[in-house]
């Protein structure tokens, strides 16, 4: 069985809350018995169709697979990544990344997927001397106000910390305010590691923004003040 649907009353009250928790328990039992996903849906017109035939649905879904989350990119994701970044490349706001380059560096890309659709991506490059670069941070237009960019940035920052990279930088021409509001400060090219500084295209007018990360607690505290 791939999916199981449970009707849930839409009116308020403690009785309904109890019924919701009971049916939530039924859903968990179904998943433990092999069902991939359980859906809790209010009994209103169109709710079932919206839940089944739209990506964001209308109710609550419990899933055994990765329905919504961030993972390392795979070769099969290249088309989705290209579809996502192409509009920004055409506008001149993102450096062009040929398909063969993405394929060679696919191990450094991460994707945020929702029901197998890539809705955000980001690239993480490691350098010596505690440096790491976050690049190609792009969010699908339909999800730009849902905190997906923040989620991807926070995920990549924690990966940097795990790998011992405490100096995280980005090169940007467009999303300046986004990074400033999240603790990055504008710096000169001289702060970059030599391996990166030699490859910077100064003609694009990209500016360097850097953030020093000491602990995961610092990241948790900073995120409380992010303007989402």
C-alpha positions as CSV (number, residue, x, y, z in Angstrom):
1,X,0.0,0.0,0.0
2,X,1.4,3.4,-1.0
3,X,-1.1,5.8,0.7
4,X,-3.8,5.7,3.3
5,X,-6.3,8.6,3.8
6,X,-8.0,9.4,7.2
7,X,-10.9,11.9,7.5
8,X,-10.4,14.4,10.3
9,X,-13.2,16.8,11.5
10,X,-12.4,20.5,10.8
11,X,-14.2,22.1,13.8
12,X,-12.5,23.0,17.1
13,X,-12.6,21.5,20.6
14,X,-10.8,19.1,22.9
15,X,-12.8,16.2,21.6
16,X,-11.6,16.9,18.0
17,X,-8.0,17.3,19.3
18,X,-8.4,13.8,20.8
19,X,-9.7,12.4,17.6
20,X,-6.9,14.0,15.7
21,X,-4.3,12.4,18.0
22,X,-6.1,9.0,17.7
23,X,-6.1,9.1,13.9
24,X,-2.5,10.3,14.0
25,X,-1.7,7.2,15.9
26,X,-3.6,5.1,13.3
27,X,-1.4,6.7,10.7
28,X,1.8,5.8,12.5
29,X,0.6,2.3,12.9
30,X,-0.1,2.1,9.1
31,X,3.4,3.3,8.4
32,X,4.9,0.7,10.7
33,X,2.9,-1.9,8.8
34,X,4.4,-0.9,5.5
35,X,2.3,2.0,4.2
36,X,4.6,4.7,2.7
37,X,2.4,7.7,3.5
38,X,-0.7,8.5,5.6
39,X,-2.8,11.6,5.0
40,X,-5.0,13.3,7.6
41,X,-7.6,15.4,5.7
42,X,-10.5,17.6,6.8
43,X,-13.9,16.7,5.4
44,X,-14.4,19.8,3.2
45,X,-15.2,20.0,-0.5
46,X,-12.1,19.5,-2.7
47,X,-9.8,18.6,0.2
48,X,-9.0,15.0,-1.0
49,X,-8.3,16.2,-4.6
50,X,-6.1,19.0,-3.4
51,X,-4.2,16.6,-1.1
52,X,-3.7,14.0,-3.9
53,X,-3.1,16.2,-6.9
54,X,-1.2,19.3,-5.6
55,X,2.4,19.2,-4.3
56,X,1.5,21.1,-1.1
57,X,-1.8,19.3,-0.4
58,X,-4.5,20.4,2.0
59,X,-4.0,18.3,5.1
60,X,-1.3,16.7,7.2
61,X,0.9,14.0,5.8
62,X,3.0,11.5,7.7
63,X,5.7,9.9,5.5
64,X,8.3,7.2,5.7
65,X,10.3,8.6,2.8
66,X,12.0,11.9,2.4
67,X,9.1,14.0,1.2
68,X,10.5,17.4,2.1
69,X,14.1,17.9,3.0
70,X,17.8,18.5,2.1
71,X,20.2,15.9,0.8
72,X,23.4,15.6,-1.2
73,X,22.8,16.0,-4.9
74,X,23.2,13.0,-7.3
75,X,23.9,12.9,-11.0
76,X,20.1,12.3,-11.6
77,X,19.5,15.8,-10.1
78,X,21.5,17.7,-12.7
79,X,18.5,18.5,-14.9
80,X,16.6,19.8,-12.0
81,X,19.5,22.0,-10.8
82,X,20.0,23.4,-14.3
83,X,16.2,24.2,-14.6
84,X,16.4,26.0,-11.3
85,X,19.5,28.2,-12.0
86,X,19.0,28.9,-15.7
87,X,16.7,32.0,-15.2
88,X,19.3,33.6,-12.9
89,X,22.1,32.8,-15.3
90,X,20.2,34.4,-18.2
91,X,19.6,37.5,-16.1
92,X,23.3,37.7,-15.4
93,X,22.8,37.3,-11.7
94,X,24.6,33.9,-11.5
95,X,27.7,32.6,-13.0
96,X,27.0,30.1,-15.8
97,X,27.6,26.5,-14.8
98,X,27.9,24.2,-17.8
99,X,26.4,20.7,-17.4
100,X,29.8,19.0,-17.5
101,X,31.1,21.2,-14.7
102,X,28.1,20.5,-12.6
103,X,28.5,16.8,-13.2
104,X,32.2,16.9,-12.2
105,X,31.4,18.8,-9.0
106,X,28.1,17.1,-8.2
107,X,29.5,15.9,-4.9
108,X,29.7,19.5,-3.7
109,X,26.0,20.3,-4.5
110,X,23.0,19.9,-2.2
111,X,19.3,20.0,-3.1
112,X,16.2,20.7,-1.1
113,X,13.4,18.5,-2.5
114,X,9.7,18.4,-2.0
115,X,8.0,15.3,-3.4
116,X,11.0,14.8,-5.7
117,X,10.9,18.3,-7.1
118,X,14.1,20.3,-6.5
119,X,12.9,23.6,-4.9
120,X,16.3,24.9,-3.8
121,X,20.0,24.1,-4.3
122,X,23.4,25.2,-3.0
123,X,27.0,24.4,-3.5
124,X,29.7,24.0,-0.8
125,X,33.4,24.2,-1.6
126,X,36.0,23.5,1.0
127,X,39.4,25.2,1.1
128,X,42.4,25.0,3.4
129,X,42.9,27.1,6.5
130,X,39.4,26.7,7.8
131,X,37.7,28.3,4.7
132,X,34.6,27.2,2.9
133,X,32.5,28.8,0.1
134,X,28.8,28.7,-0.2
135,X,27.6,29.3,-3.8
136,X,24.8,28.7,-6.2
137,X,22.2,29.3,-3.5
138,X,19.0,29.4,-5.5
139,X,15.3,28.8,-4.4
140,X,12.4,28.1,-6.7
141,X,10.2,31.2,-7.2
142,X,7.2,29.5,-5.8
143,X,9.0,28.8,-2.5
144,X,11.0,31.9,-1.9
145,X,8.9,33.0,1.0
146,X,8.8,29.7,2.8
147,X,12.1,29.7,4.5
148,X,13.7,27.3,2.1
149,X,16.7,29.6,1.5
150,X,17.3,29.9,5.2
151,X,17.0,26.2,5.7
152,X,19.6,25.5,2.9
153,X,22.0,28.2,4.2
154,X,21.7,26.9,7.8
155,X,22.3,23.3,6.6
156,X,25.4,24.2,4.7
157,X,26.7,26.3,7.5
158,X,26.5,23.4,9.9
159,X,28.3,21.2,7.4
160,X,31.1,23.8,7.3
161,X,31.3,23.6,11.1
162,X,31.4,19.8,11.1
163,X,34.3,19.9,8.7
164,X,36.2,22.5,10.7
165,X,35.6,25.3,8.3
166,X,34.9,28.3,10.5
167,X,35.4,31.1,7.9
168,X,32.5,30.8,5.5
169,X,32.3,33.2,2.5
170,X,30.0,33.9,-0.5
171,X,30.6,36.0,-3.6
172,X,27.4,37.8,-4.7
173,X,26.2,40.5,-7.0
174,X,22.5,40.3,-6.2
175,X,21.4,38.8,-2.9
176,X,23.5,41.2,-0.7
177,X,20.9,42.0,1.9
178,X,20.0,38.4,2.4
179,X,23.5,37.5,3.6
180,X,24.0,40.7,5.6
181,X,20.9,40.0,7.6
182,X,22.3,36.5,8.3
183,X,25.5,37.6,9.8
184,X,27.8,38.0,6.8
185,X,30.1,41.1,6.5
186,X,31.5,42.6,3.4
187,X,35.2,42.1,3.0
188,X,37.9,42.7,0.5
189,X,39.2,40.0,-1.9
190,X,42.4,39.8,0.1
191,X,40.6,37.8,2.8
192,X,39.9,34.9,0.5
193,X,42.1,31.8,0.4
194,X,44.7,32.1,-2.4
195,X,43.2,29.1,-4.3
196,X,39.9,31.1,-4.6
197,X,41.4,34.5,-5.0
198,X,43.2,33.5,-8.2
199,X,40.0,32.4,-9.9
200,X,37.7,35.4,-9.0
201,X,36.4,37.2,-12.1
202,X,36.7,40.9,-11.0
203,X,34.8,42.0,-14.1
204,X,31.5,40.7,-12.7
205,X,31.6,43.1,-9.7
206,X,31.0,40.3,-7.2
207,X,31.5,41.3,-3.5
208,X,32.9,39.1,-0.8
209,X,30.8,38.5,2.3
210,X,32.2,36.4,5.1
211,X,31.0,35.0,8.4
212,X,33.0,33.4,11.1
213,X,31.3,30.4,12.9
214,X,32.5,29.1,16.2
215,X,29.8,26.8,17.5
216,X,26.4,25.3,16.5
217,X,24.9,27.2,19.4
218,X,26.0,30.5,17.7
219,X,24.2,29.4,14.6
220,X,21.0,28.5,16.6
221,X,21.1,31.9,18.3
222,X,21.7,33.8,15.1
223,X,18.8,32.1,13.3
224,X,16.4,33.4,15.9
225,X,16.9,36.9,14.6
226,X,16.8,36.1,10.9
227,X,14.3,38.1,8.9
228,X,12.4,35.3,7.1
